[in-house]
Structures are given as structure tokens and as C-alpha cells.
């Protein structure tokens, strides 16, 4: 998808018995690697549905989902937490991990 020298990818659900360029069951999301930072746009509810139905993501899609922290979001949804709550907790955790840089002693 995209145009010359501008690449964009779609993440889709396809029946494993279909041809390589066969009929798409559903478009689940998109990925723009050239944006800074990279843009992930997934329909989390539909993606979770297909994974629960037994869909197997390709290695590339699995890596994209890991970068987008989808599996953490899915665990939070199973526990009853909202995605917004998870984002707030992650920001607080990052602040705790940040350590001040030691200053160099001048001679």
C-alpha cells in the first residue's frame, strides 16, 4: 500500500488456506514505518477477537504487536483495566526508572 518511495502496510486477517493474494477476511490495522515515531493503528478489539479464535500472526506482525505493547494491553483488558489506566501506569513507571545523570567533576 502507499505510493512510490512512501511505504505503508495493512495488517489483515486471511484464511490460511486462501491464496497468497486471496480474499481478505478483515483489515485489522495499519503500520507506517516512515513516520517519526513509527505509527501503529490497530483495532485492538478485533485483533483480540481473531487471536482468541486461533489466528496465528506472522513473525513480522507479532514483532509489530510487541512494539505496540498489544499483549500488555490485552492482559490488562482481561483483568478489567482500561487501556488509558495502563498508559498512566506505564508513564508513572518510566518516571520512577529515570535516574539523574551524574555531573562531571571539573579539574
VOLO-32422 format. One record per residue (C-alpha): residue number from 1; residue in three letters; x, y, z. Coordinates in pm, 1 decimal, decimal comma, always signed. Example, Ala and Ser with C-alpha at 12.3 -4.5 7.8 and 13.67 -1.06 7.14 Angstrom:
[1; "ala"; [+1230,0; -450,0; +780,0]]
[2; "ser"; [+1367,0; -106,0; +714,0]]
end
This chain:
[1; "unk"; [+0,0; +0,0; +0,0]]
[2; "unk"; [+120,4; +355,4; -47,3]]
[3; "unk"; [+292,4; +511,4; -345,4]]
[4; "unk"; [+642,5; +543,1; -489,8]]
[5; "unk"; [+901,4; +556,4; -210,7]]
[6; "unk"; [+629,3; +600,2; +52,7]]
[7; "unk"; [+555,5; +266,4; +214,4]]
[8; "unk"; [+256,5; +176,7; +429,6]]
[9; "unk"; [+138,2; -167,1; +533,5]]
[10; "unk"; [-201,7; -311,0; +618,4]]
[11; "unk"; [-248,0; -582,0; +879,8]]
[12; "unk"; [-522,5; -819,8; +768,3]]
[13; "unk"; [-687,9; -1144,3; +869,5]]
[14; "unk"; [-676,4; -1407,0; +593,4]]
[15; "unk"; [-780,2; -1771,0; +587,6]]
[16; "unk"; [-465,3; -1984,3; +587,9]]
[17; "unk"; [-598,8; -2198,2; +301,8]]
[18; "unk"; [-652,2; -1896,3; +74,4]]
[19; "unk"; [-412,2; -1789,5; -198,2]]
[20; "unk"; [-132,0; -1550,2; -107,8]]
[21; "unk"; [-315,0; -1253,3; -258,0]]
[22; "unk"; [-655,4; -1404,3; -190,5]]
[23; "unk"; [-965,9; -1268,0; -26,6]]
[24; "unk"; [-912,8; -1071,3; +294,1]]
[25; "unk"; [-1147,2; -1155,9; +582,2]]
[26; "unk"; [-1091,8; -826,6; +762,8]]
[27; "unk"; [-849,5; -535,3; +770,5]]
[28; "unk"; [-730,8; -514,0; +1130,5]]
[29; "unk"; [-485,6; -226,6; +1122,4]]
[30; "unk"; [-203,1; -44,6; +952,5]]
[31; "unk"; [+164,2; +31,6; +1002,6]]
[32; "unk"; [+362,0; +332,1; +878,4]]
[33; "unk"; [+736,4; +269,0; +921,2]]
[34; "unk"; [+847,1; +600,4; +771,6]]
[35; "unk"; [+669,5; +820,9; +1024,0]]
[36; "unk"; [+877,0; +952,3; +1310,4]]
[37; "unk"; [+791,8; +790,7; +1551,0]]
[38; "unk"; [+654,6; +486,1; +1371,2]]
[39; "unk"; [+274,5; +478,7; +1358,6]]
[40; "unk"; [+74,1; +172,4; +1457,4]]
[41; "unk"; [-301,7; +174,8; +1412,1]]
[42; "unk"; [-465,5; -148,1; +1524,2]]
[43; "unk"; [-828,5; -225,5; +1603,1]]
[44; "unk"; [-744,9; -382,2; +1939,1]]
[45; "unk"; [-1085,7; -539,3; +1993,1]]
[46; "unk"; [-1091,0; -706,3; +1650,0]]
[47; "unk"; [-729,8; -814,5; +1680,5]]
[48; "unk"; [-803,0; -973,9; +2018,6]]
[49; "unk"; [-1107,7; -1145,9; +1866,1]]
[50; "unk"; [-907,5; -1304,6; +1583,8]]
[51; "unk"; [-627,9; -1415,0; +1816,7]]
[52; "unk"; [-882,0; -1576,1; +2050,9]]
[53; "unk"; [-1035,1; -1754,5; +1750,6]]
[54; "unk"; [-697,2; -1917,5; +1685,9]]
[55; "unk"; [-540,0; -1684,4; +1430,4]]
[56; "unk"; [-161,5; -1709,7; +1414,8]]
[57; "unk"; [+18,2; -1379,6; +1343,7]]
[58; "unk"; [+320,3; -1390,5; +1117,5]]
[59; "unk"; [+657,0; -1326,0; +1277,8]]
[60; "unk"; [+661,1; -970,0; +1142,3]]
[61; "unk"; [+311,7; -889,6; +1271,6]]
[62; "unk"; [+398,4; -1046,3; +1608,1]]
[63; "unk"; [+700,4; -814,5; +1634,6]]
[64; "unk"; [+484,2; -512,6; +1545,5]]
[65; "unk"; [+231,6; -609,6; +1812,1]]
[66; "unk"; [+509,8; -643,0; +2066,5]]
[67; "unk"; [+644,0; -297,5; +1975,7]]
[68; "unk"; [+293,8; -154,2; +2015,8]]
[69; "unk"; [+264,1; -338,4; +2352,6]]
[70; "unk"; [-56,5; -505,4; +2235,1]]
[71; "unk"; [-7,1; -812,9; +2450,3]]
[72; "unk"; [+21,3; -596,9; +2764,2]]
[73; "unk"; [-298,8; -417,2; +2663,3]]
[74; "unk"; [-473,1; -749,8; +2606,2]]
[75; "unk"; [-373,5; -874,7; +2953,4]]
[76; "unk"; [-499,7; -550,4; +3105,1]]
[77; "unk"; [-831,5; -583,6; +2921,6]]
[78; "unk"; [-866,0; -941,6; +3050,1]]
[79; "unk"; [-806,6; -815,2; +3405,7]]
[80; "unk"; [-1071,8; -546,4; +3359,7]]
[81; "unk"; [-838,7; -247,9; +3330,3]]
[82; "unk"; [-880,0; +12,4; +3059,9]]
[83; "unk"; [-605,1; +96,7; +2812,6]]
[84; "unk"; [-593,4; +453,6; +2948,8]]
[85; "unk"; [-523,1; +321,1; +3300,0]]
[86; "unk"; [-241,7; +106,9; +3160,1]]
[87; "unk"; [-89,5; +409,3; +2983,4]]
[88; "unk"; [-98,0; +615,3; +3305,1]]
[89; "unk"; [+69,5; +332,8; +3499,7]]
[90; "unk"; [+339,6; +297,4; +3233,2]]
[91; "unk"; [+417,5; +672,5; +3242,9]]
[92; "unk"; [+447,4; +662,5; +3621,8]]
[93; "unk"; [+677,4; +360,3; +3596,9]]
[94; "unk"; [+902,3; +539,5; +3346,3]]
[95; "unk"; [+935,4; +839,7; +3578,7]]
[96; "unk"; [+1045,6; +611,2; +3861,8]]
[97; "unk"; [+1310,1; +444,9; +3642,3]]
[98; "unk"; [+1467,0; +768,8; +3519,8]]
[99; "unk"; [+1784,7; +843,2; +3713,7]]
[100; "unk"; [+1956,5; +1180,1; +3712,6]]
[101; "unk"; [+2281,7; +1189,3; +3515,5]]
[102; "unk"; [+2593,1; +1227,4; +3730,4]]
[103; "unk"; [+2771,9; +1554,6; +3673,7]]
[104; "unk"; [+3133,8; +1550,4; +3566,9]]
[105; "unk"; [+3377,6; +1693,3; +3814,6]]
[106; "unk"; [+3576,5; +1978,7; +3667,2]]
[107; "unk"; [+3952,0; +1972,6; +3724,6]]
end
